[in-house]
Amino acid sequence: MTVQSYEAELKQLVQPEAEKVFEAVRTKIMSTGAFDIKPPGIDGLVVLVKAQPGLQTRLMDFRRRCQVASAVLGLSAAGKALSKMLSAPPA
C-alpha cells in the first residue's frame, strides 16, 4: 500500500493532529542523518502537506534547514538530493 492511499485520512486530521504527525515524520527523517539517498518518510511528508496545505510553510522551512545543514557540513550533494526529493511528486 502506498502512502498516497492515506491521503483521504490525512485530510480529515485537524490542524493540531496534522502538526503532530508532521513533526513525528520530520524527526524520523532527520534521525537518519544522511541525505545522499532518499530517506524514509519524505514521500509521507509530501503527501501529508498535500492533504494539509496549512503545513506548506513547515515543509519549506524543513527544506531550508536541510539545505543549510548540508552546506555547513559540506554535504551539498545531499542538500540537492533532498531538494529534488521534496520537489518531485510522491511515489
Secondary structure in CASP SS format (residue, H / E / C, confidence):
PFRMAT SS
TARGET T0000
AUTHOR 0000-0000-0000
METHOD secondary structure of the structure
MODEL  1
M C 1.00
T C 1.00
V H 1.00
Q H 1.00
S H 1.00
Y H 1.00
E H 1.00
A H 1.00
E H 1.00
L H 1.00
K H 1.00
Q C 1.00
L C 1.00
V C 1.00
Q H 1.00
P H 1.00
E H 1.00
A H 1.00
E H 1.00
K H 1.00
V H 1.00
F H 1.00
E H 1.00
A H 1.00
V H 1.00
R H 1.00
T H 1.00
K H 1.00
I H 1.00
M H 1.00
S H 1.00
T H 1.00
G C 1.00
A C 1.00
F C 1.00
D C 1.00
I C 1.00
K C 1.00
P C 1.00
P C 1.00
G C 1.00
I H 1.00
D H 1.00
G H 1.00
L H 1.00
V H 1.00
V H 1.00
L H 1.00
V H 1.00
K H 1.00
A H 1.00
Q C 1.00
P H 1.00
G H 1.00
L H 1.00
Q H 1.00
T H 1.00
R H 1.00
L H 1.00
M H 1.00
D H 1.00
F H 1.00
R H 1.00
R H 1.00
R H 1.00
C H 1.00
Q H 1.00
V H 1.00
A H 1.00
S H 1.00
A H 1.00
V H 1.00
L C 1.00
G C 1.00
L C 1.00
S H 1.00
A H 1.00
A H 1.00
G H 1.00
K H 1.00
A H 1.00
L H 1.00
S H 1.00
K H 1.00
M H 1.00
L H 1.00
S H 1.00
A C 1.00
P C 1.00
P C 1.00
A C 1.00
END
